[in-house]
Amino acid sequence: MLSGLPAAPFFAPRPILIPDMLGYGTQSVAPVETISVRAQADDLAARIRGSGYAKAHIVGHSIGGAVAMLLARHHPEVVESFINVEGNFTVEDAFWTGKLAAMTLPQVDQLLQSYRDDVAGWLTNAGIEPTPERIAIADKAFHAQPAATLKAMAQSVIETTSQPAYLEDVNAVLDSGIPMHLFAGERSRAAWHVPESVLRRAASLTVQPGVGHVMMLEAPERFLGLVARLLQP
């Protein structure tokens, strides 16, 4: 989730952990050569264990969905359930990420700076009304993402999701009994390549009306309410 969202009232009395992943925000000093989808999953598992709680409900969006998938695969003991918010299932879901992976580092840096220089324009191009609140949240997110981290994660996502072993990991998570909920925006659902086998076996599929891939920025209260509903006993 984006750290600027007012999540606490929707999940009380449950505690909420929204950590910066390796290479992002407060962890931006992480060596770029240590950053990968698997490394992010391992780091998140360590954070959950360090929180003092035995298990957590995981919400993973986009690339975070791939991270959460490997977390559930390799550290199932810390995962109570998993809400996959348009997370990467195949390399076909990595359209924008694929572009980043093919760029040089200076090109990624230039692209990122263009987003920072015109956050309102980025929102408009994404079909999102650039309100002051949305601009502030998106601006914070862009400044928490160094170019080197974006490129390293883009390359790792392409490498990870292009391997047949990744779908084997997906099936292993489904076999494990950990509930996997699928969550999509109405405008972006058609572009999300969810394998038919996953659709059949997922615990649920929620489609948030009237929004696209960044639904938690477009309609945050509706998004949080729908997520909270999925966590009800």
VOPAGU-2260 file (C-alpha; in pm, 1 decimal, decimal comma):
REM VOPAGU-2260
SITE   aa  ch    i         X         Y         Z
SITE  MET   A    0       0,0       0,0       0,0
SITE  LEU   A    1     103,7     361,8     -41,1
SITE  SER   A    2     220,6     493,4     295,9
SITE  GLY   A    3       6,8     806,3     271,2
SITE  LEU   A    4    -324,0     618,5     282,2
SITE  PRO   A    5    -542,6     648,5     596,0
SITE  ALA   A    6    -542,8     273,8     654,7
SITE  ALA   A    7    -556,4     247,3    1034,7
SITE  PRO   A    8    -933,3     307,4    1085,6
SITE  PHE   A    9   -1020,2      32,9     837,1
SITE  PHE   A   10    -817,7    -240,6    1009,2
SITE  ALA   A   11    -834,7    -153,0    1378,5
SITE  PRO   A   12    -760,7    -313,8    1614,1
SITE  ARG   A   13    -520,7    -499,2    1385,4
SITE  PRO   A   14    -172,9    -341,6    1365,0
SITE  ILE   A   15     -52,7    -234,5    1019,1
SITE  LEU   A   16     298,9    -270,6     883,0
SITE  ILE   A   17     381,8     -73,2     565,3
SITE  PRO   A   18     759,8    -115,8     538,9
SITE  ASP   A   19     993,5      38,0     284,3
SITE  MET   A   20    1132,3    -244,4      74,0
SITE  LEU   A   21    1506,3    -283,5      13,6
SITE  GLY   A   22    1637,5      10,0    -186,7
SITE  TYR   A   23    1330,9     228,0    -126,8
SITE  GLY   A   24    1272,3     517,5     113,8
SITE  THR   A   25    1444,6     459,2     445,5
SITE  GLN   A   26    1622,9     155,0     299,8
SITE  SER   A   27    1753,5     335,8      -9,0
SITE  VAL   A   28    2111,2     274,8     105,2
SITE  ALA   A   29    2077,7     -99,0      32,5
SITE  PRO   A   30    2346,6    -207,9    -219,5
SITE  VAL   A   31    2182,4    -237,9    -559,3
SITE  GLU   A   32    2341,2    -578,3    -619,8
SITE  THR   A   33    2145,4    -718,8    -324,3
SITE  ILE   A   34    1806,6    -605,7    -456,5
SITE  SER   A   35    1580,7    -868,0    -614,1
SITE  VAL   A   36    1228,7   -1003,2    -585,1
SITE  ARG   A   37    1348,6   -1294,0    -369,9
SITE  ALA   A   38    1562,0   -1067,2    -149,7
SITE  GLN   A   39    1260,3    -843,7     -91,5
SITE  ALA   A   40    1054,7   -1146,7      13,3
SITE  ASP   A   41    1324,2   -1264,0     254,2
SITE  ASP   A   42    1357,5    -916,5     404,1
SITE  LEU   A   43     980,8    -886,9     449,7
SITE  ALA   A   44     971,9   -1224,5     625,8
SITE  ALA   A   45    1239,3   -1104,3     867,2
SITE  ARG   A   46    1039,0    -786,7     936,3
SITE  ILE   A   47     724,8    -985,4    1011,6
SITE  ARG   A   48     916,9   -1207,0    1252,0
SITE  GLY   A   49    1069,8    -899,9    1413,5
SITE  SER   A   50     728,1    -741,2    1462,5
SITE  GLY   A   51     643,5    -984,8    1738,8
SITE  TYR   A   52     346,6   -1132,5    1551,6
SITE  ALA   A   53     345,9   -1490,7    1431,8
SITE  LYS   A   54     169,4   -1428,7    1097,9
SITE  ALA   A   55      44,8   -1145,6     879,2
SITE  HIS   A   56    -217,5   -1088,8     613,1
SITE  ILE   A   57     -20,0    -971,6     309,3
SITE  VAL   A   58    -138,8    -715,4      53,6
SITE  GLY   A   59      90,3    -698,0    -250,2
SITE  HIS   A   60      31,9    -459,1    -541,6
SITE  SER   A   61     192,6    -490,7    -887,7
SITE  ILE   A   62     561,4    -578,2    -835,3
SITE  GLY   A   63     472,0    -614,3    -468,2
SITE  GLY   A   64     242,5    -896,6    -572,4
SITE  ALA   A   65     541,4   -1090,2    -705,1
SITE  VAL   A   66     730,6   -1019,9    -383,2
SITE  ALA   A   67     434,7   -1140,3    -177,0
SITE  MET   A   68     408,5   -1452,2    -392,7
SITE  LEU   A   69     766,3   -1553,1    -313,4
SITE  LEU   A   70     711,1   -1461,6      50,9
SITE  ALA   A   71     419,0   -1705,4      66,2
SITE  ARG   A   72     618,3   -1966,7    -125,5
SITE  HIS   A   73     939,9   -1956,5      77,3
SITE  HIS   A   74     813,1   -1832,1     415,0
SITE  PRO   A   75     459,0   -1973,1     443,4
SITE  GLU   A   76     484,6   -1984,0     820,8
SITE  VAL   A   77     451,3   -1603,0     840,9
SITE  VAL   A   78     162,7   -1564,6     593,2
SITE  GLU   A   79    -198,1   -1588,5     712,6
SITE  SER   A   80    -348,7   -1488,5     377,1
SITE  PHE   A   81    -243,6   -1307,2      60,9
SITE  ILE   A   82    -432,6   -1037,4    -132,0
SITE  ASN   A   83    -278,6   -1013,8    -479,4
SITE  VAL   A   84    -356,6    -666,7    -619,9
SITE  GLU   A   85    -280,1    -695,8    -992,0
SITE  GLY   A   86      50,3    -860,2    -909,0
SITE  ASN   A   87     276,5   -1007,5   -1174,8
SITE  PHE   A   88     189,7   -1364,5   -1272,7
SITE  THR   A   89     373,8   -1373,7   -1605,7
SITE  VAL   A   90     626,1   -1157,8   -1788,7
SITE  GLU   A   91     330,4   -1022,1   -1989,4
SITE  ASP   A   92     222,2    -831,9   -1676,7
SITE  ALA   A   93     556,3    -650,6   -1675,7
SITE  PHE   A   94     487,1    -414,7   -1966,3
SITE  TRP   A   95     616,9     -97,4   -1798,3
SITE  THR   A   96     873,2    -293,1   -1598,6
SITE  GLY   A   97    1005,6    -447,0   -1919,3
SITE  LYS   A   98    1068,9    -100,5   -2059,2
SITE  LEU   A   99    1260,0      -1,2   -1746,6
SITE  ALA   A  100    1469,1    -318,2   -1752,6
SITE  ALA   A  101    1580,6    -242,2   -2109,5
SITE  MET   A  102    1682,9     116,5   -2030,1
SITE  THR   A  103    2024,4     234,8   -1921,2
SITE  LEU   A  104    2051,3     370,5   -1569,1
SITE  PRO   A  105    2075,1     733,4   -1691,2
SITE  GLN   A  106    1760,4     678,6   -1898,5
SITE  VAL   A  107    1572,2     542,1   -1595,7
SITE  ASP   A  108    1692,9     835,8   -1389,7
SITE  GLN   A  109    1576,8    1079,5   -1656,7
SITE  LEU   A  110    1233,9     914,6   -1677,5
SITE  LEU   A  111    1194,4     915,4   -1300,1
SITE  GLN   A  112    1293,6    1281,8   -1282,9
SITE  SER   A  113    1033,0    1366,8   -1545,1
SITE  TYR   A  114     766,4    1209,0   -1321,8
SITE  ARG   A  115     891,9    1403,3   -1019,7
SITE  ASP   A  116     892,2    1728,5   -1217,3
SITE  ASP   A  117     531,6    1686,9   -1330,1
SITE  VAL   A  118     340,4    1465,4   -1090,3
SITE  ALA   A  119       9,3    1617,8   -1199,5
SITE  GLY   A  120      88,7    1533,8   -1561,3
SITE  TRP   A  121     175,6    1175,2   -1468,2
SITE  LEU   A  122    -156,4    1137,1   -1288,0
SITE  THR   A  123    -346,6    1287,2   -1579,5
SITE  ASN   A  124    -176,6    1052,4   -1826,3
SITE  ALA   A  125    -279,4     762,7   -1601,7
SITE  GLY   A  126    -641,0     876,6   -1615,8
SITE  ILE   A  127    -639,0     998,2   -1254,9
SITE  GLU   A  128    -760,5    1343,3   -1154,9
SITE  PRO   A  129    -459,0    1529,0   -1005,8
SITE  THR   A  130    -603,3    1647,4    -675,7
SITE  PRO   A  131    -362,8    1800,5    -419,5
SITE  GLU   A  132    -389,3    1490,2    -198,8
SITE  ARG   A  133    -306,9    1254,6    -485,3
SITE  ILE   A  134     -20,4    1473,4    -602,1
SITE  ALA   A  135     129,3    1471,7    -251,8
SITE  ILE   A  136     107,1    1091,8    -216,6
SITE  ALA   A  137     244,8    1023,7    -566,2
SITE  ASP   A  138     524,3    1278,0    -519,2
SITE  LYS   A  139     629,8    1108,1    -196,5
SITE  ALA   A  140     630,9     771,7    -371,7
SITE  PHE   A  141     843,6     895,7    -662,7
SITE  HIS   A  142    1100,4    1048,4    -427,3
SITE  ALA   A  143    1123,4     719,0    -234,9
SITE  GLN   A  144    1234,1     528,7    -548,8
SITE  PRO   A  145    1597,6     570,3    -658,6
SITE  ALA   A  146    1660,7     500,3   -1026,6
SITE  ALA   A  147    1908,3     222,1    -946,1
SITE  THR   A  148    1645,9      43,2    -735,8
SITE  LEU   A  149    1380,6      74,7   -1007,2
SITE  LYS   A  150    1612,5     -74,1   -1266,5
SITE  ALA   A  151    1732,5    -354,9   -1038,9
SITE  MET   A  152    1376,4    -453,1    -947,5
SITE  ALA   A  153    1260,9    -427,6   -1308,7
SITE  GLN   A  154    1534,7    -664,3   -1420,0
SITE  SER   A  155    1460,1    -904,5   -1135,5
SITE  VAL   A  156    1085,9    -908,5   -1205,9
SITE  ILE   A  157    1149,4    -988,6   -1573,0
SITE  GLU   A  158    1396,1   -1260,8   -1482,4
SITE  THR   A  159    1170,8   -1407,9   -1213,0
SITE  THR   A  160     836,1   -1410,3   -1393,6
SITE  SER   A  161     978,2   -1532,0   -1725,4
SITE  GLN   A  162    1089,3   -1859,2   -1567,9
SITE  PRO   A  163     853,3   -2162,3   -1567,9
SITE  ALA   A  164     954,8   -2214,0   -1205,5
SITE  TYR   A  165     764,6   -1898,8   -1108,5
SITE  LEU   A  166     426,6   -2044,5   -1205,0
SITE  GLU   A  167     531,2   -2358,1   -1022,3
SITE  ASP   A  168     580,2   -2137,9    -715,8
SITE  VAL   A  169     233,1   -1988,3    -771,1
SITE  ASN   A  170      80,0   -2335,2    -781,2
SITE  ALA   A  171     273,9   -2435,8    -471,9
SITE  VAL   A  172     126,9   -2139,9    -282,3
SITE  LEU   A  173    -222,3   -2243,1    -391,4
SITE  ASP   A  174    -147,8   -2600,8    -285,7
SITE  SER   A  175     -25,9   -2482,0      55,4
SITE  GLY   A  176    -372,0   -2377,7     168,0
SITE  ILE   A  177    -281,3   -2011,2     214,2
SITE  PRO   A  178    -587,6   -1818,6      88,2
SITE  MET   A  179    -496,7   -1611,6    -219,5
SITE  HIS   A  180    -745,8   -1335,2    -298,7
SITE  LEU   A  181    -727,8   -1163,2    -637,8
SITE  PHE   A  182    -798,1    -789,7    -653,1
SITE  ALA   A  183    -817,4    -572,5    -967,3
SITE  GLY   A  184    -935,5    -235,3   -1090,7
SITE  GLU   A  185   -1227,2    -236,1   -1333,3
SITE  ARG   A  186   -1034,9     -41,9   -1598,7
SITE  SER   A  187    -720,2    -252,8   -1573,3
SITE  ARG   A  188    -860,9    -602,7   -1512,3
SITE  ALA   A  189    -852,6    -700,8   -1880,6
SITE  ALA   A  190    -478,3    -632,1   -1899,1
SITE  TRP   A  191    -399,5    -849,0   -1595,6
SITE  HIS   A  192    -280,0   -1189,8   -1716,7
SITE  VAL   A  193    -410,4   -1421,8   -1447,8
SITE  PRO   A  194    -376,8   -1788,2   -1550,1
SITE  GLU   A  195    -708,3   -1971,5   -1570,2
SITE  SER   A  196    -583,8   -2225,9   -1319,6
SITE  VAL   A  197    -524,0   -1946,5   -1068,7
SITE  LEU   A  198    -867,5   -1796,1   -1129,8
SITE  ARG   A  199   -1026,2   -2133,2   -1057,8
SITE  ARG   A  200    -835,9   -2189,8    -736,9
SITE  ALA   A  201    -816,6   -1842,0    -587,3
SITE  ALA   A  202   -1014,1   -1777,8    -269,0
SITE  SER   A  203   -1193,1   -1483,7    -433,3
SITE  LEU   A  204   -1181,4   -1222,2    -709,0
SITE  THR   A  205   -1267,9    -860,2    -627,6
SITE  VAL   A  206   -1296,2    -595,8    -899,5
SITE  GLN   A  207   -1308,4    -238,5    -770,9
SITE  PRO   A  208   -1544,8     -33,5    -989,6
SITE  GLY   A  209   -1435,1     270,5   -1189,0
SITE  VAL   A  210   -1061,3     254,7   -1121,2
SITE  GLY   A  211    -741,5     135,6   -1288,1
SITE  HIS   A  212    -411,7     -15,3   -1179,2
SITE  VAL   A  213    -341,4     245,2    -909,6
SITE  MET   A  214    -682,1     203,9    -749,0
SITE  MET   A  215    -558,1     281,0    -398,5
SITE  LEU   A  216    -465,9     629,1    -519,1
SITE  GLU   A  217    -784,1     688,0    -719,4
SITE  ALA   A  218   -1034,5     575,3    -456,2
SITE  PRO   A  219    -842,2     495,0    -137,5
SITE  GLU   A  220   -1132,1     462,0     103,9
SITE  ARG   A  221   -1317,8     225,7    -127,5
SITE  PHE   A  222    -999,0      22,7    -178,1
SITE  LEU   A  223    -925,5      -2,4     192,9
SITE  GLY   A  224   -1285,0     -95,4     268,3
SITE  LEU   A  225   -1280,2    -377,7      14,9
SITE  VAL   A  226    -947,8    -508,5     145,6
SITE  ALA   A  227   -1075,6    -494,5     503,2
SITE  ARG   A  228   -1382,8    -694,5     400,1
SITE  LEU   A  229   -1159,2    -970,5     262,2
SITE  LEU   A  230    -987,6    -997,8     600,4
SITE  GLN   A  231   -1308,2   -1049,5     794,1
SITE  PRO   A  232   -1334,1   -1392,5     962,4
